[in-house]
Amino acid sequence: TESTYTDYAVSSNTSYHYRLRAADQAADPSSLLSAFSDDVLYQAPEIYSQIDSIGTSGSSLGEFSSPSGIAVDSSGRLYVSDTKNSRIQVLSSSGSPLASASGSLRLPGNISVRTITANTVALVTDQTGITGEKIYQYHFDGSNLNLQAQFGEAGTGAGQLTEPYGIAFDSSVIFVSEINSSVGEKILQYQYS
């Protein structure tokens, strides 16, 4: 027997996913109704669509070569790890270049930003394999991106880095994911003040 089910509570532009159960309506006429009651598993969010793009390929400010990390600060500015250009760029929310920093960076990867006591701090992983994997800390003062500190040392000992990848931090602890399986994949924690 074929039956249809109409859900009159649906919203447009929303995907609903249902769990289906077999019901023997001949044996129990109410079984068809109970088979559908409260079976919405989850309501998917509205469909996302691209509204714009920022930058093009290249090496000038506002251009990228393998952008691999991106973060947004509390003012809506974008911080981008421009990996093959060996730099970090800060852009306005509309994509206008505001600042960049390179220095010791070789292969900047993931980046994390947050505002701490009115200062925007950016931390970025660097997987150089040349000068040693490090974590770099930058401060953006509104017009310049300045290196404040660097830490980490290449190696397999306690606190040393071989392939730092993900990074996040709060007001006192920095978390760095180590993805090299030969030394043990783990999350390293560093305390700072």
C-alpha positions as MATLAB code, in Angstrom:
seq = 'TESTYTDYAVSSNTSYHYRLRAADQAADPSSLLSAFSDDVLYQAPEIYSQIDSIGTSGSSLGEFSSPSGIAVDSSGRLYVSDTKNSRIQVLSSSGSPLASASGSLRLPGNISVRTITANTVALVTDQTGITGEKIYQYHFDGSNLNLQAQFGEAGTGAGQLTEPYGIAFDSSVIFVSEINSSVGEKILQYQYS';
ca = [
       0.000    0.000    0.000;
       1.331    3.434   -0.887;
       0.581    6.417    1.326;
       1.652   10.026    1.287;
       2.530   12.234    4.196;
       2.135   15.983    4.067;
       3.883   18.162    6.600;
       2.005   21.448    6.794;
       4.521   22.993    9.195;
       7.403   23.201    6.718;
       9.197   26.458    5.963;
      10.483   27.448    2.565;
      14.243   27.237    1.967;
      14.571   24.690    4.784;
      15.541   21.057    4.418;
      13.850   18.523    6.677;
      15.076   14.980    7.183;
      12.691   12.273    8.338;
      13.063    8.766    9.690;
      10.640    6.367    8.039;
       9.070    3.343    9.714;
       6.968    0.615    8.209;
       3.419    0.495    9.507;
       0.672   -2.045    8.911;
      -2.379    0.150    8.464;
      -4.641   -2.853    7.840;
      -3.773   -4.383   11.217;
      -3.826   -1.083   13.111;
      -5.388    1.965   11.395;
      -3.621    4.364   13.808;
      -0.171    2.903   13.087;
       0.341    5.091   10.020;
      -0.108    8.228   12.085;
       2.168    7.039   14.893;
       4.836    6.083   12.354;
       5.277    9.737   11.486;
       4.762   11.516   14.789;
       7.829   13.305   16.164;
      10.170   11.775   13.597;
      11.870   14.932   12.364;
      15.517   14.112   13.102;
      16.879   17.596   12.596;
      16.140   20.757   10.738;
      18.988   21.707    8.400;
      19.892   25.398    8.195;
      18.963   27.468    5.218;
      21.181   26.923    2.210;
      24.332   29.025    2.155;
      25.349   30.871   -0.967;
      28.526   32.699   -1.873;
      28.042   36.450   -1.776;
      31.506   37.695   -2.727;
      35.182   36.779   -3.018;
      38.253   38.594   -1.787;
      41.643   38.779   -3.499;
      43.218   37.114   -6.500;
      46.325   35.036   -7.127;
      49.585   36.946   -6.862;
      52.133   38.419   -4.482;
      50.989   42.039   -4.049;
      49.021   43.117   -0.981;
      45.497   41.745   -1.218;
      46.692   38.892   -3.443;
      47.388   35.351   -2.287;
      49.434   32.277   -3.054;
      47.948   29.294   -1.210;
      46.003   31.060    1.545;
      45.763   28.323    4.165;
      44.520   29.939    7.345;
      41.915   32.611    7.973;
      40.479   34.196   11.098;
      38.239   37.166   11.848;
      38.752   39.543   14.766;
      36.036   41.255   16.802;
      36.112   44.259   14.425;
      35.488   42.092   11.352;
      39.043   42.309    9.992;
      40.388   39.233    8.201;
      43.745   37.675    9.084;
      45.043   35.435    6.306;
      48.020   33.072    6.302;
      49.334   33.650    2.783;
      51.438   30.493    2.805;
      53.475   30.543   -0.412;
      54.062   34.301   -0.079;
      55.442   33.567    3.438;
      53.373   36.242    5.154;
      50.287   37.144    7.147;
      47.914   39.729    5.718;
      45.293   41.782    7.526;
      42.354   42.908    5.393;
      39.266   44.963    6.075;
      35.962   43.077    5.996;
      35.524   44.326    2.419;
      38.958   42.935    1.451;
      41.079   46.102    1.398;
      44.673   45.389    2.521;
      45.501   46.969    5.886;
      48.855   45.416    6.825;
      51.140   42.459    6.290;
      54.066   40.833    8.056;
      56.602   38.274    6.920;
      60.010   38.328    8.609;
      60.894   34.842    9.813;
      57.742   33.189    8.455;
      58.366   30.481    5.892;
      55.152   28.433    5.570;
      52.502   30.082    7.763;
      49.512   27.827    8.302;
      46.552   28.045   10.615;
      45.861   31.281   12.422;
      43.800   32.278   15.433;
      42.958   35.787   16.644;
      41.312   37.336   19.659;
      41.199   40.653   21.433;
      42.937   40.680   24.802;
      42.802   43.879   26.865;
      41.977   46.014   23.801;
      44.830   44.511   21.743;
      44.219   42.214   18.792;
      46.605   39.278   19.040;
      47.169   36.815   16.200;
      48.923   33.474   16.615;
      50.055   31.508   13.568;
      51.687   28.108   13.064;
      54.749   27.863   10.813;
      55.923   24.562    9.352;
      59.247   25.467    7.869;
      61.338   22.369    8.266;
      64.281   24.759    7.767;
      64.545   27.047   10.788;
      62.345   24.915   13.007;
      58.626   24.803   13.470;
      57.448   27.712   15.548;
      54.426   29.620   16.716;
      54.491   33.352   16.002;
      52.531   35.952   17.944;
      51.598   39.231   16.247;
      49.857   42.365   17.453;
      47.756   44.488   15.104;
      47.629   48.123   16.256;
      45.206   49.342   13.596;
      47.817   50.022   10.934;
      50.788   47.689   11.548;
      51.120   43.984   12.203;
      54.050   43.628   14.596;
      55.815   40.466   15.719;
      55.596   40.267   19.511;
      56.991   36.829   20.259;
      57.841   33.453   18.866;
      58.129   30.150   20.620;
      58.567   26.508   19.888;
      61.511   24.498   18.769;
      61.770   21.784   16.139;
      62.157   18.365   17.647;
      60.419   15.421   19.206;
      60.936   16.219   22.894;
      58.446   17.635   25.353;
      57.040   20.913   24.062;
      58.881   20.619   20.754;
      57.123   20.781   17.402;
      57.427   18.685   14.258;
      54.224   19.561   12.392;
      52.159   22.179   14.233;
      48.812   22.529   12.510;
      45.749   23.844   14.339;
      45.931   26.648   16.877;
      43.504   28.263   19.303;
      43.891   30.251   22.491;
      42.066   31.939   25.305;
      43.301   34.555   27.756;
      46.010   32.317   29.250;
      46.422   29.025   27.336;
      47.504   28.332   23.744;
      46.467   25.011   22.188;
      48.454   23.652   19.230;
      47.687   20.426   17.399;
      50.669   18.279   16.455;
      49.814   16.125   13.425;
      53.020   14.144   12.879;
      52.017   10.537   13.531;
      55.626    9.376   13.914;
      56.016   11.413   17.124;
      52.423   11.071   18.321;
      49.476   13.153   17.260;
      48.424   15.299   20.188;
      47.292   18.690   21.409;
      50.044   20.692   23.084;
      49.187   23.327   25.662;
      51.298   26.380   26.387;
      50.603   28.860   29.160;
      51.291   32.556   28.771;
      50.515   35.699   30.703;
];
